[in-house]
């Protein structure tokens, strides 16, 4: 294991800067810090999802994803570092197919609801989408490996499918968006 923190506060960030994994210092509001900070936030949202009752296979999958998200945060924190590989994305796609295949095809948009576990999953999904957008923003002026962006894109899709699975499992069902609710009555 690397260095251990004996003290949590260092005071080195009191000037609004933070250290990256390569030892360089950047502003705390830099695009890089925003990207890996939002990956950390998404990982925490997955942890909040893990705090409720889940099927064992979903719990195992989400725990593995948390480890990969930590790896991804490290990749973004250390310029030039590679942690997420094509095989990680392929595994997400395989899980997507596994959980999506038995679901009925969507004919309507669904609302981010469907019970506590599903709603927590939707929240994690939206934070992952924001992390993806922030990685794209970072990629406009600094190197971001395409695997990082693709991983986040597939992960948000997987979380959407898992939210559908969890809504059905918990008996709440999916809450369909009622597009006709605002149309004038004839």
C-alpha positions as CSV (number, residue, x, y, z in Angstrom):
1,X,0.0,0.0,0.0
2,X,1.2,3.6,-0.7
3,X,1.6,6.4,1.8
4,X,-0.7,6.3,4.8
5,X,-2.3,9.5,6.0
6,X,-1.4,10.1,9.6
7,X,-3.1,13.5,9.6
8,X,-6.2,14.2,7.5
9,X,-5.7,17.9,7.3
10,X,-2.5,19.3,5.8
11,X,-3.5,23.0,5.3
12,X,-1.8,22.8,1.8
13,X,-5.2,23.4,0.2
14,X,-6.1,26.5,2.2
15,X,-5.0,28.7,-0.8
16,X,-7.6,27.1,-3.1
17,X,-5.3,24.6,-4.7
18,X,-5.0,20.8,-4.5
19,X,-2.4,18.3,-5.3
20,X,-2.8,15.8,-8.1
21,X,-1.5,12.3,-8.0
22,X,1.6,13.3,-10.0
23,X,2.5,15.9,-7.4
24,X,1.5,18.9,-9.4
25,X,-0.9,21.5,-7.9
26,X,-4.0,22.9,-9.6
27,X,-6.9,25.1,-8.6
28,X,-9.7,23.2,-6.8
29,X,-12.1,24.5,-9.4
30,X,-10.1,23.1,-12.3
31,X,-11.9,20.9,-14.8
32,X,-9.7,17.9,-13.8
33,X,-10.7,18.3,-10.1
34,X,-14.3,18.7,-11.1
35,X,-14.2,15.5,-13.2
36,X,-12.6,13.2,-10.6
37,X,-14.6,14.9,-7.8
38,X,-17.9,14.1,-9.6
39,X,-16.7,10.5,-10.1
40,X,-16.2,10.4,-6.4
41,X,-19.6,11.8,-5.8
42,X,-21.1,9.2,-8.2
43,X,-19.3,6.5,-6.3
44,X,-20.7,7.8,-3.0
45,X,-24.2,7.7,-4.6
46,X,-23.6,4.1,-5.5
47,X,-22.7,3.6,-1.8
48,X,-26.0,5.1,-0.8
49,X,-27.7,2.7,-3.1
50,X,-25.8,-0.2,-1.5
51,X,-27.2,0.9,1.9
52,X,-30.7,-0.5,1.0
53,X,-31.8,-4.1,0.4
54,X,-30.6,-5.3,-3.0
55,X,-30.4,-8.7,-4.7
56,X,-27.1,-10.3,-4.0
57,X,-26.1,-10.2,-7.7
58,X,-26.8,-6.5,-8.0
59,X,-24.9,-5.9,-4.7
60,X,-21.9,-7.8,-6.0
61,X,-21.9,-5.9,-9.3
62,X,-22.2,-2.5,-7.7
63,X,-19.4,-3.3,-5.3
64,X,-17.1,-4.2,-8.2
65,X,-18.2,-1.0,-9.9
66,X,-17.3,1.0,-6.8
67,X,-13.8,-0.3,-7.0
68,X,-13.6,0.6,-10.7
69,X,-14.9,4.0,-10.0
70,X,-12.1,4.5,-7.5
71,X,-9.7,3.4,-10.2
72,X,-11.3,5.8,-12.6
73,X,-10.9,8.7,-10.1
74,X,-7.2,7.8,-9.8
75,X,-6.9,7.8,-13.5
76,X,-8.3,11.3,-13.7
77,X,-6.3,12.5,-10.7
78,X,-3.0,11.4,-12.2
79,X,-2.5,12.9,-15.7
80,X,-1.3,10.1,-18.1
81,X,-2.4,7.3,-15.8
82,X,-4.5,4.4,-17.3
83,X,-6.8,2.4,-15.0
84,X,-10.0,1.7,-17.0
85,X,-9.6,-0.7,-19.9
86,X,-11.7,-1.8,-22.8
87,X,-12.4,-5.1,-21.0
88,X,-14.1,-3.1,-18.1
89,X,-16.4,-1.5,-20.7
90,X,-17.1,-4.9,-22.3
91,X,-18.1,-6.3,-18.8
92,X,-20.5,-3.4,-18.3
93,X,-22.0,-4.1,-21.7
94,X,-22.4,-7.8,-20.8
95,X,-24.2,-6.9,-17.6
96,X,-26.4,-4.4,-19.4
97,X,-27.5,-7.1,-21.8
98,X,-28.0,-9.6,-18.9
99,X,-30.3,-7.3,-17.0
100,X,-32.0,-5.6,-19.9
101,X,-32.9,-8.7,-22.0
102,X,-35.8,-9.9,-19.8
103,X,-37.3,-6.4,-19.5
104,X,-40.1,-5.3,-21.7
105,X,-39.2,-2.8,-24.4
106,X,-39.7,0.8,-23.4
107,X,-42.5,2.6,-25.2
108,X,-42.6,5.7,-22.9
109,X,-40.0,7.6,-20.9
110,X,-39.9,6.6,-17.2
111,X,-39.6,9.0,-14.3
112,X,-36.8,8.6,-11.8
113,X,-39.0,6.8,-9.2
114,X,-40.2,3.3,-8.6
115,X,-39.4,2.7,-4.9
116,X,-36.4,3.6,-2.7
117,X,-33.8,1.4,-4.3
118,X,-34.8,2.4,-7.9
119,X,-34.9,6.1,-7.0
120,X,-31.4,5.8,-5.4
121,X,-30.2,4.0,-8.6
122,X,-31.6,6.8,-10.7
123,X,-29.8,9.4,-8.6
124,X,-26.5,7.6,-9.0
125,X,-27.2,7.4,-12.8
126,X,-27.7,11.2,-13.1
127,X,-24.5,11.8,-11.1
128,X,-22.6,9.4,-13.4
129,X,-24.0,11.3,-16.4
130,X,-22.7,14.6,-14.9
131,X,-19.3,12.9,-14.3
132,X,-19.3,11.9,-18.0
133,X,-20.1,15.5,-19.1
134,X,-17.3,16.8,-16.9
135,X,-14.8,14.3,-18.4
136,X,-15.8,15.5,-21.8
137,X,-15.3,19.1,-20.7
138,X,-11.8,18.2,-19.4
139,X,-11.0,16.4,-22.7
140,X,-11.4,19.7,-24.6
141,X,-8.2,21.0,-23.1
142,X,-6.4,18.1,-21.4
143,X,-5.9,14.5,-22.2
144,X,-8.7,12.1,-21.1
145,X,-8.5,8.5,-22.4
146,X,-11.6,7.6,-24.3
147,X,-12.1,4.5,-22.1
148,X,-12.9,6.8,-19.2
149,X,-15.8,8.5,-21.1
150,X,-17.1,5.3,-22.6
151,X,-17.0,3.6,-19.1
152,X,-19.1,6.4,-17.6
153,X,-21.5,6.3,-20.5
154,X,-22.1,2.5,-20.2
155,X,-22.3,2.8,-16.4
156,X,-25.1,5.3,-16.6
157,X,-27.0,3.0,-19.0
158,X,-26.5,0.1,-16.7
159,X,-27.8,2.1,-13.7
160,X,-30.9,3.0,-15.7
161,X,-31.5,-0.7,-16.5
162,X,-30.8,-1.6,-12.8
163,X,-33.3,1.0,-11.7
164,X,-35.9,-0.6,-13.9
165,X,-35.1,-4.0,-12.5
166,X,-35.2,-2.8,-8.9
167,X,-38.6,-0.9,-9.5
168,X,-40.1,-4.1,-10.7
169,X,-38.5,-6.3,-8.0
170,X,-39.8,-4.0,-5.2
171,X,-43.3,-4.2,-6.5
172,X,-43.5,-0.4,-7.2
173,X,-43.2,-0.8,-11.0
174,X,-41.9,1.8,-13.3
175,X,-43.5,5.3,-13.2
176,X,-44.2,6.2,-16.8
177,X,-44.1,9.8,-17.9
178,X,-47.5,11.0,-18.9
179,X,-46.9,13.1,-21.9
180,X,-50.7,13.7,-22.3
181,X,-51.2,15.2,-18.9
182,X,-50.8,18.8,-20.1
183,X,-52.7,18.6,-23.3
184,X,-56.0,20.6,-23.4
185,X,-59.1,18.5,-22.9
186,X,-61.4,18.5,-26.0
